[in-house]
Amino acid sequence: MAVWDRLVGQARAIELLDRAARDAHHPETKSNSMTHAWLFTGPPGAGRSTAAILFAAAILCEKFGCGTCSVCKQVLNDQHPDVNRFIPQQITITRDESEALIRETSVMPLTGAYRIIIIEDADRLNDVSGNMLLKSIEEPHSRAVWILCTPSVDDVLPTIRSRCRTLALATPSWNEVADLLIREGIEPAMAAYSARAAQGHVGRARGLATDEATRRRRHEILQIPSQLHDLRACFIAAENIVSVATEEANAESDRRDEEEKNDVLELFGAEAGSKSKGERAARPILRELETRQKSRRTRAVRDRLDQSLTDLMSYFTDVMKLQLVGDEAELVNEDLRGQLKDFARNSTAAKTRARMEAIERARRQFASNAQPQMIIEALTIELARA
Ligand SMILES: [Zn+2]
């Protein structure tokens, strides 16, 4: 399976990136499909960072991203020495972090023809770290490729934007996501439900389709709006939301960590738990992997909380549709239609709007360093009061 099969609903982007990667293998042709600085944009879940990784694999793999060779596997597992995937753990990318990334590009590629630096959440660059990066993007090392990922083009300094080639990823449709899941072996009804509930977020859809606990937790979140009868209920709900997010992040991290570990062991021809020569050789890499996995886990909790708020938002979007369009409205949470109708009847569109705004506000506050628990408590109280 070529690497591009992992990117759903992005035919135009794939065509462009495939051409660029092929040109990258023949720099002497001086074609302009390939360039050294890219800005990948798109809503969460559309596959910005996936696209960046796949592009890196296609640039470095001799067969332009075959998906099966050792180069592809290393890139896909975050283990290729010439690909640095930077996932910011702080609210802003610091000057030091920027500096370290720039230093990376001055080193000659170890095995491949390029050094590829992927910056996820490049919207976290501030003026200082952004301007530092700008210089390096303006006069790049001939073997460096920068890939910056942000929700939209307005999320980076205009000066950076103007020096990058922009690639916009669209939110894939429910059908496209469902088709992908079916190709991956999910039963059609489950694929349809998960794709719809995930609203175009591929990773989320996959999680819902394959994990019953994830489905149950989503269902619990969607029960919250109808439970906020008094202050005590608000506090309990807030605690539930935070613990659900933590549980879900841990479940996903456990699964992913295990898979990555096994991939490393496989690369060294060893089995988990064995005391073979391969296992000993893999140890330093496993240690490094564990460090990375740990910081990813912390971040995953925040991402999950944001996911819970997205689920809550889908509830009120449905309520709003019922209030404005009526019974024929198509809903994200089709399975809860009866309950949603009751809620819509007992409220008004103005109140629903106020509730949606409260959720938006809470999401923005996650970008600050405030305690998640406090943000969510304030939110549940607002939802009850509206
Ligand atoms: Zn390959």
Residues whose N, C-alpha, C, O or C-beta is under 5 A from the ligand:
A	BS01	ZN	C61 G65 C66 G67 T68 C69 C72
